[in-house]
Amino acid sequence: MSSPIPFLTHYSVLRKLTEEPDWSAANCLKDFHFPWERTSPPLTEFRALWDDERLYFRFDCVDEDLVLGAGETLKERVLASDRVEIFFAPDLSLNPYYAFEMSPRAEALVYAARFYREMDWDWSCPELQLKSEIKGSRYQVEGSLPLMTLRALNVLKPGSRELHAGLYRAEFSQRADASIHSGWMAWINPHTERPDFHVPASFGILELMD
């Protein structure tokens, strides 16, 4: 196993599946935080598993003030909603990287990009499978991607079991004047002056283990 790049301080192991996803066997990441606010973050949990065909992932979020955006297009609805996000990249040049922004309604805004913020909104990933559930003050987003797709994107390289990945959450809340406050949570603090997930320092490594 190769060593993580030095400033990638976060590293997580993904266990291999032998049957349907047993989420109790997955490592649970809980260290999501608000890098740009002095506010206690609501609970966010991320789990991932894999088998010979697919990478499976699940976010569990506590949200006492769920914001679900309106709009005629999927892009408008997702960007105006509370949501969870995964970015994948072949390497830390981020040329390119691939973003999956997923709302509690199981709507996904999927796009490719190049550093810095050169978005390709026409890119799509029909292989993404997604479902979600809203229950009381919690929501869950569960999805999967074929390993073949990750290999085709060069995110999962030949002979490697490591993926450069960023894990994030957009946590919105309603102000008294009916406006929306946008809060940004990250697995890794990129130490940028302003909220920004689209930088190499926000990525960690996910490792596929037997």
N, C-alpha and C positions, 0 to 999 in steps of 0.2 A: 504494500500500500504506500503510495507516495505521500509525502508530507503536505499539509495544507499550506497555501501561500501565506506568508507571515501575518498579514493584517486580517486574514480570514479567521477571526477568533472563535467562530461558532462552527460546530461540526456535529452532525447527527447521523446515527446509524439507522438504516431501514432494514427490517427483518424480512426474510423471504417467506412467502405463503406456500402452503401445501394444499389448502382448500379455499373456501370463500373467506373474505377478509374477517379475521378475528382481531378486532381493534384492541382488545385487551393485551395482545402480544406486541403491540407497537410501542416504540418509544414515544413519550408525550412531551412535546416542547411547550413550555408555558411562559418562557421569559420574553414575552412581547411587552413593549413599553412605549411611552410617548417621548421620543427624543427631543421634541421641540416644545413641550409643555410641562409645567410643574403640576401635574395632575396624576392621581393614581389611576392606572389603566384598568379597565374592566377585564375580567378573565378571558383569555384567548388560548385555546389549545390547538396544536397541530399534530397530526399523526400521519404516518405514511408507511405503506407496505408494498411489496412487489412479488410478482411471480414471473414465470418465463415469458409471459405475454404482455403484462401491463404494469404500470406504476399506479398505485391507488393512494389517494390522500383524503384527509378529512379535517375540516376546521370546526371547532365548537366554540361559540362565542356567547358570552353574557352581554345582553344589551337591554337596558331598562328604557331606552328611548329610541326605538327602531325607526329609521328614516328610509322610506322607500320612494325613490324618485319617480316623477311622472315625465312623460314625453312621448312623442310620436315614434321615435326611433329607439332601438335597443341601446345604442350608444348614449343617448340622452338619459334614458332610465337608469342604466348602470352607473354612469358617472355622477348621478344625483342621489345615489343610494349608499347606505352602509354596505360594505362589501369586504371580501377577503381577496388576496392577490398572491399569485405565484409568478415569478419571473425565472426563466431559464436562459443560460448563456453557454456557448461553447468554451469561452474563456473570458478573462476579465478585461479584454479590450472592449467588450460589449458591441462587437461589430460582426454579427448582429446579436440581438437577444430577443426573447419571445415572452410576451406578457399575457397572463390569463387573469382578468379581473371579474370576480364572480359574486353576484348579489344573492341575498337570502331568498329570492324568487327563482333561483337556478337559471338566471340569465347571465351569459358570459360575454364580456367584451374582450375579444382576442385580437392581438395585433403583433406584428414584428417591428423592431426598431433598431436604430444604430446610434451609438453614442455621438453626439449628445442630443437626445430627444428628436431624432429624425424618424418619425412614425410612418409606418406603412399600414394604413388602416384597411387596405384591401386584402392583407394576408388573413388567412382563415385556417382553422384546424378542426375540420368536421369529425376527426377521430376522438375529440374530447367527449367523454360521457359525464353527465353532471346531474345531480339531484340535490334537493334541499328540503329543510323542514324548519318551520317557525313554530315554537312551542313556548308560550308564556314570554318570559324575559330572556329567552335563549333562541339562537338559531344555529343550524348546522348546515354546512355545505360539504358534500362528498362527491368526489369525482375520480376519473382515471384517464390515463393516456397510454397508448401502446408503446412498448419499448422500441418497436420498429420505427415509430414516428420520432422518438427522441434520438435514435441513431441516425435517421435520415437528416435531422437538423444538426447533427454533429454535437448535440448536447451530451449524449452518452457515446463516448469514443470507443473504438475497437480496443478490447483488452482492458478497459477501465470500468470501474464500478462507482465512480464519483461523478456527481453532477453539481455544477455551479448553480445555486438557486437563491433567490431572494423571497422571503415570506413576509407579507404585510397585511395590514388591516386598515381600512378607512372607517373611522368611527365618528359618525355625524351625530349632532344633537340639536334640538330645537330651542332657540332662545325665546325669551318672554315676548319679544316683538315679532315672533313668527319667522324670523330669519334663521338660517342654518349655520351652525358652527362646524367647520371641517377639522376633525382631529385625525392625525396620522400616526399609526403604530407600526413598529418594525421589530423583527426578530433581532436584527443587528443594527446598532446605532451607527449611521454613516458619518456622524459628526460634521454634517453640513450646516451652514448658517441658517438656511431656510429648509422647510420640508422638501425632501427630494429622495425618491427611491431609485431614480434612474442613474445611479452612479455605482462604480465597481465596489466601493466600500460598504454597500448595503447587502452584498452577497456573502453567503456561506457555502458550505459543502454538505450535500447529502450523499451518504455512502450506502450502496446496496450490499447487504451482508446476508450470508446463508443462515 
